[in-house]
């Protein structure tokens, strides 16, 4: 079933539709936890994202790809519920233009355009993106009966990572698994993200090697630093369940365009992202770290693939030369 019931304006992409299906529960959870503003924000961003890509692709005589819908959804789900509409629109336009179209459109981009958009608004509008948070709804029907949940005015009620940085306290794992904590729209419910990851692996849409590599890199370094007594490093379980780590691992790091294509490259790429996330969280200004870690990984993805391919060719040549000598 096509996302849009016409092939006149969009290039159908089965893989992208599978990703959208996996994101439906996460979208619904964003409404439940933070209210209908999250869904309206999604429609608003999608409008600007689609129009922006359509303008550029039309100029080159091409159709917009269904991947633009995935880009818009992922971008919105990394935003706080109170993100001003104009900032959200500016972000997606920047992400589509400078994260995708300047490289030649879909399939040619080096960086994940959703993360390019998120990084741009994060750096450009820090107050709106790091201070204005909403409380998570509880019980039934949750946020389904409200436009936007109550504003947070104290650090003790902010996102789990911010609370840890300010006070050293860690939110319970149960809350992090369920998702009834403050945070970005789609990053709070660990259990829904894990289920989405399993579904994407089952459908062979997302790389399990990349996901496992990220976990290995993150757990390995954070475990070492945690047991060495570094106070700024939380226990690995808390780190995995908070700060958008799982969302980035499942949906962002596995982007097939901006990540390595070789099997060995996926492992190295994933481990690199996991390690860099720990370093940024512990020693940089940014509480989350996952976003910048993936963008750094995107930068090295082509080099990693080149190195893996060179190693394979060298090994094959050496093996062939060895056979000639023995013959």
SEMISE-536170 format. One line per field, with one value per residue (C-alpha): residue number from 1; residue in one letter; x, y, z. Coordinates in nm, 2 decimals, decimal comma, always signed. Example, Ala and Ser with C-alpha at 12.3 -4.5 7.8 and 13.67 -1.06 7.14 Angstrom:
! residues 2
num	c(1	2)
residu	c(A	S)
px	c(+1,23	+1,37)
py	c(-0,45	-0,11)
pz	c(+0,78	+0,71)
//
This chain:
! residues 327
num	c(1	2	3	4	5	6	7	8	9	10	11	12	13	14	15	16	17	18	19	20	21	22	23	24	25	26	27	28	29	30	31	32	33	34	35	36	37	38	39	40	41	42	43	44	45	46	47	48	49	50	51	52	53	54	55	56	57	58	59	60	61	62	63	64	65	66	67	68	69	70	71	72	73	74	75	76	77	78	79	80	81	82	83	84	85	86	87	88	89	90	91	92	93	94	95	96	97	98	99	100	101	102	103	104	105	106	107	108	109	110	111	112	113	114	115	116	117	118	119	120	121	122	123	124	125	126	127	128	129	130	131	132	133	134	135	136	137	138	139	140	141	142	143	144	145	146	147	148	149	150	151	152	153	154	155	156	157	158	159	160	161	162	163	164	165	166	167	168	169	170	171	172	173	174	175	176	177	178	179	180	181	182	183	184	185	186	187	188	189	190	191	192	193	194	195	196	197	198	199	200	201	202	203	204	205	206	207	208	209	210	211	212	213	214	215	216	217	218	219	220	221	222	223	224	225	226	227	228	229	230	231	232	233	234	235	236	237	238	239	240	241	242	243	244	245	246	247	248	249	250	251	252	253	254	255	256	257	258	259	260	261	262	263	264	265	266	267	268	269	270	271	272	273	274	275	276	277	278	279	280	281	282	283	284	285	286	287	288	289	290	291	292	293	294	295	296	297	298	299	300	301	302	303	304	305	306	307	308	309	310	311	312	313	314	315	316	317	318	319	320	321	322	323	324	325	326	327)
residu	c(X	X	X	X	X	X	X	X	X	X	X	X	X	X	X	X	X	X	X	X	X	X	X	X	X	X	X	X	X	X	X	X	X	X	X	X	X	X	X	X	X	X	X	X	X	X	X	X	X	X	X	X	X	X	X	X	X	X	X	X	X	X	X	X	X	X	X	X	X	X	X	X	X	X	X	X	X	X	X	X	X	X	X	X	X	X	X	X	X	X	X	X	X	X	X	X	X	X	X	X	X	X	X	X	X	X	X	X	X	X	X	X	X	X	X	X	X	X	X	X	X	X	X	X	X	X	X	X	X	X	X	X	X	X	X	X	X	X	X	X	X	X	X	X	X	X	X	X	X	X	X	X	X	X	X	X	X	X	X	X	X	X	X	X	X	X	X	X	X	X	X	X	X	X	X	X	X	X	X	X	X	X	X	X	X	X	X	X	X	X	X	X	X	X	X	X	X	X	X	X	X	X	X	X	X	X	X	X	X	X	X	X	X	X	X	X	X	X	X	X	X	X	X	X	X	X	X	X	X	X	X	X	X	X	X	X	X	X	X	X	X	X	X	X	X	X	X	X	X	X	X	X	X	X	X	X	X	X	X	X	X	X	X	X	X	X	X	X	X	X	X	X	X	X	X	X	X	X	X	X	X	X	X	X	X	X	X	X	X	X	X	X	X	X	X	X	X	X	X	X	X	X	X	X	X	X	X	X	X	X	X	X	X	X	X	X	X	X	X	X	X	X	X	X	X	X	X)
px	c(+0,00	+0,15	+0,19	+0,05	-0,21	-0,04	+0,30	+0,28	+0,47	+0,65	+0,88	+0,74	+0,99	+0,89	+1,17	+1,06	+0,70	+0,82	+1,01	+0,69	+0,49	+0,74	+0,71	+0,33	+0,33	+0,60	+0,39	+0,08	+0,28	+0,40	+0,03	-0,05	+0,25	+0,24	-0,09	-0,22	+0,03	+0,29	+0,07	-0,01	+0,37	+0,43	+0,18	+0,32	+0,68	+0,58	+0,42	+0,74	+0,96	+0,77	+0,73	+1,10	+1,21	+0,95	+1,07	+1,43	+1,35	+1,12	+1,40	+1,60	+1,30	+1,27	+1,00	+1,02	+1,10	+0,89	+1,20	+1,11	+0,82	+1,06	+1,29	+1,01	+0,88	+1,22	+1,30	+0,98	+1,01	+1,35	+1,19	+1,05	+0,67	+0,69	+0,91	+0,78	+0,62	+0,84	+1,16	+1,05	+0,98	+1,31	+1,48	+1,33	+1,39	+1,76	+1,79	+1,64	+1,84	+2,18	+2,16	+2,02	+1,96	+2,30	+2,45	+2,22	+1,91	+1,80	+2,07	+2,36	+2,36	+2,65	+2,46	+2,13	+1,90	+1,68	+1,98	+2,12	+1,78	+1,79	+2,15	+2,08	+1,79	+1,96	+2,26	+2,07	+1,79	+1,92	+1,67	+1,37	+1,53	+1,69	+1,48	+1,12	+0,99	+0,65	+0,54	+0,45	+0,08	-0,02	-0,31	-0,59	-0,66	-0,34	-0,26	-0,54	-0,77	-0,54	-0,36	-0,04	+0,06	+0,17	+0,49	+0,80	+0,94	+1,20	+1,51	+1,40	+1,13	+1,32	+1,45	+1,63	+1,97	+1,94	+1,83	+2,13	+2,36	+2,22	+2,16	+2,32	+1,98	+1,86	+1,50	+1,38	+1,43	+1,06	+0,97	+1,23	+1,10	+0,73	+0,81	+0,63	+0,92	+0,98	+1,19	+1,17	+0,84	+0,95	+1,25	+1,09	+0,94	+1,23	+1,00	+0,83	+1,16	+1,30	+0,99	+1,03	+1,40	+1,30	+1,04	+1,29	+1,55	+1,29	+1,19	+1,56	+1,53	+1,77	+2,12	+2,14	+2,52	+2,51	+2,27	+2,48	+2,80	+2,65	+2,55	+2,90	+3,08	+2,85	+2,83	+3,20	+3,33	+3,05	+3,10	+3,47	+3,44	+3,14	+3,33	+3,64	+3,43	+3,38	+3,08	+2,96	+2,91	+2,58	+2,54	+2,52	+2,15	+2,04	+2,25	+2,09	+1,74	+1,77	+1,88	+1,74	+2,01	+1,78	+1,59	+1,92	+2,04	+1,73	+1,62	+1,91	+2,24	+2,09	+2,00	+2,11	+2,22	+2,45	+2,59	+2,85	+2,75	+3,01	+2,94	+3,26	+3,21	+2,87	+3,04	+3,31	+3,07	+2,83	+3,11	+3,24	+2,90	+2,86	+3,20	+3,16	+2,82	+2,97	+3,25	+3,01	+2,77	+3,03	+3,27	+3,09	+2,82	+2,55	+2,35	+2,24	+2,53	+2,37	+2,28	+2,64	+2,79	+2,59	+2,68	+3,04	+2,99	+2,83	+3,15	+3,36	+3,13	+3,27	+3,63	+3,54	+3,39	+3,70	+3,93	+3,73	+3,72	+4,10	+4,16	+3,96	+4,13	+4,48	+4,39	+4,26	+4,57	+4,80	+4,61	+4,63	+5,00	+5,05	+4,89	+5,12	+5,43	+5,32	+5,23)
py	c(+0,00	+0,33	+0,61	+0,86	+0,72	+0,87	+0,82	+1,16	+1,35	+1,09	+0,80	+0,50	+0,34	+0,02	+0,04	+0,39	+0,28	+0,00	+0,26	+0,47	+0,17	+0,11	+0,47	+0,48	+0,35	+0,61	+0,89	+0,78	+0,77	+1,13	+1,23	+1,03	+1,17	+1,54	+1,61	+1,68	+1,96	+1,69	+1,56	+1,91	+1,99	+1,68	+1,78	+2,13	+2,01	+1,75	+2,03	+2,24	+1,94	+1,80	+2,14	+2,21	+1,88	+1,90	+2,24	+2,12	+1,79	+1,95	+2,18	+1,87	+1,70	+1,44	+1,34	+1,38	+1,06	+0,90	+0,92	+1,29	+1,17	+0,96	+1,26	+1,48	+1,23	+1,15	+1,52	+1,61	+1,32	+1,46	+1,80	+1,91	+1,94	+2,32	+2,39	+2,70	+2,62	+2,87	+2,72	+2,37	+2,48	+2,66	+2,35	+2,11	+2,35	+2,37	+1,99	+1,91	+2,18	+2,15	+1,79	+1,64	+1,85	+2,02	+1,67	+1,58	+1,46	+1,12	+0,85	+1,10	+1,28	+1,22	+1,32	+1,22	+1,52	+1,48	+1,51	+1,80	+1,98	+1,89	+2,00	+2,33	+2,43	+2,30	+2,52	+2,82	+2,83	+2,67	+2,83	+2,69	+2,35	+2,29	+2,48	+2,46	+2,12	+1,97	+1,72	+1,37	+1,28	+0,99	+0,74	+0,72	+0,90	+1,09	+1,36	+1,25	+1,50	+1,80	+2,02	+2,04	+1,91	+2,13	+2,33	+2,24	+2,52	+2,34	+2,14	+1,87	+1,78	+1,82	+1,55	+1,25	+1,35	+1,71	+1,59	+1,37	+1,65	+1,90	+1,67	+1,33	+1,17	+0,90	+0,84	+0,48	+0,23	+0,15	+0,51	+0,52	+0,19	+0,31	+0,66	+0,88	+1,12	+1,46	+1,47	+1,50	+1,38	+1,03	+0,95	+0,88	+0,53	+0,28	-0,02	+0,11	+0,20	-0,15	-0,31	-0,09	-0,19	-0,56	-0,51	-0,32	-0,60	-0,86	-0,68	-0,64	-0,27	-0,17	-0,31	-0,52	-0,49	-0,12	-0,13	-0,39	-0,20	+0,12	-0,08	-0,24	+0,09	+0,27	-0,01	-0,08	+0,27	+0,38	+0,06	+0,12	+0,49	+0,43	+0,17	+0,38	+0,63	+0,91	+1,09	+1,25	+0,90	+0,73	+0,35	+0,20	+0,10	+0,45	+0,58	+0,34	+0,42	+0,80	+1,09	+0,96	+0,69	+0,41	+0,63	+0,73	+0,38	+0,23	+0,51	+0,74	+0,54	+0,28	+0,52	+0,32	+0,63	+0,80	+0,49	+0,24	-0,02	-0,29	-0,54	-0,47	-0,10	-0,11	-0,27	-0,01	+0,28	+0,16	+0,12	+0,47	+0,62	+0,45	+0,56	+0,92	+0,94	+0,85	+1,11	+1,39	+1,32	+1,30	+1,58	+1,82	+2,08	+1,86	+1,64	+1,39	+1,35	+1,09	+1,34	+1,48	+1,13	+1,01	+1,31	+1,24	+0,88	+1,00	+1,20	+0,89	+0,64	+0,67	+0,65	+0,34	+0,17	+0,26	+0,11	-0,21	-0,25	-0,18	-0,44	-0,70	-0,63	-0,64	-0,97	-1,12	-1,01	-1,15	-1,48	-1,50	-1,42	-1,69	-1,95	-1,85	-1,90	-2,24	-2,34)
pz	c(+0,00	-0,10	+0,15	-0,11	-0,35	-0,65	-0,82	-0,99	-0,73	-0,51	-0,58	-0,39	-0,15	+0,03	+0,28	+0,39	+0,43	+0,66	+0,87	+0,89	+1,01	+1,29	+1,39	+1,42	+1,79	+1,87	+1,71	+1,91	+2,23	+2,17	+2,16	+2,47	+2,67	+2,55	+2,38	+2,03	+1,97	+1,88	+1,59	+1,47	+1,48	+1,27	+1,00	+1,00	+0,96	+0,69	+0,49	+0,48	+0,43	+0,14	-0,03	+0,01	-0,14	-0,42	-0,53	-0,55	-0,72	-0,97	-1,08	-1,18	-1,33	-1,05	-0,81	-0,44	-0,25	+0,02	+0,23	+0,30	+0,52	+0,73	+0,76	+0,88	+1,13	+1,28	+1,30	+1,48	+1,72	+1,84	+1,93	+2,26	+2,26	+2,30	+2,01	+1,83	+1,49	+1,31	+1,45	+1,36	+1,00	+0,97	+1,09	+0,84	+0,55	+0,65	+0,70	+0,36	+0,17	+0,34	+0,46	+0,14	-0,17	-0,19	-0,22	-0,51	-0,34	-0,20	-0,19	-0,23	+0,11	+0,34	+0,66	+0,80	+0,70	+1,01	+1,23	+1,03	+1,09	+1,46	+1,51	+1,34	+1,56	+1,87	+1,82	+1,68	+1,93	+2,25	+2,49	+2,31	+2,25	+2,59	+2,85	+2,75	+2,85	+2,91	+3,18	+3,07	+3,10	+3,32	+3,33	+3,07	+2,84	+2,89	+2,64	+2,41	+2,57	+2,57	+2,33	+2,53	+2,87	+3,16	+3,14	+3,35	+3,55	+3,77	+3,69	+3,92	+3,68	+3,35	+3,13	+3,29	+3,15	+3,26	+3,61	+3,63	+3,52	+3,77	+4,07	+4,01	+4,06	+3,81	+3,71	+3,76	+3,48	+3,48	+3,40	+3,13	+2,98	+2,98	+2,88	+3,14	+3,17	+3,01	+2,70	+2,32	+2,16	+2,05	+2,26	+2,60	+2,57	+2,55	+2,52	+2,20	+2,04	+2,12	+1,97	+1,66	+1,63	+1,65	+1,38	+1,15	+1,19	+1,12	+0,80	+0,71	+0,69	+0,97	+1,03	+1,34	+1,31	+1,35	+1,64	+1,82	+1,75	+1,91	+2,22	+2,24	+2,21	+2,46	+2,72	+2,70	+2,76	+3,00	+3,21	+3,24	+3,33	+3,57	+3,77	+3,77	+3,97	+3,72	+3,87	+3,54	+3,39	+3,50	+3,51	+3,16	+3,19	+3,27	+2,99	+2,74	+2,84	+2,85	+2,63	+2,31	+2,29	+2,18	+1,93	+1,77	+1,77	+1,60	+1,36	+1,30	+1,31	+1,08	+0,80	+0,49	+0,30	+0,55	+0,72	+0,59	+0,33	+0,43	+0,70	+0,88	+0,84	+1,01	+1,32	+1,34	+1,27	+1,54	+1,80	+1,71	+1,77	+2,10	+2,23	+2,11	+2,28	+2,61	+2,57	+2,47	+2,75	+3,01	+2,91	+2,67	+2,72	+2,55	+2,78	+2,52	+2,28	+2,05	+1,78	+1,74	+1,77	+1,48	+1,27	+1,35	+1,25	+0,92	+0,85	+0,88	+0,72	+0,36	+0,50	+0,70	+0,40	+0,19	+0,45	+0,47	+0,09	+0,07	+0,34	+0,16	-0,17	-0,01	+0,17	-0,16	-0,35	-0,08	-0,09	-0,47	-0,45	-0,19	-0,42	-0,70	-0,48	-0,36	-0,72)
//
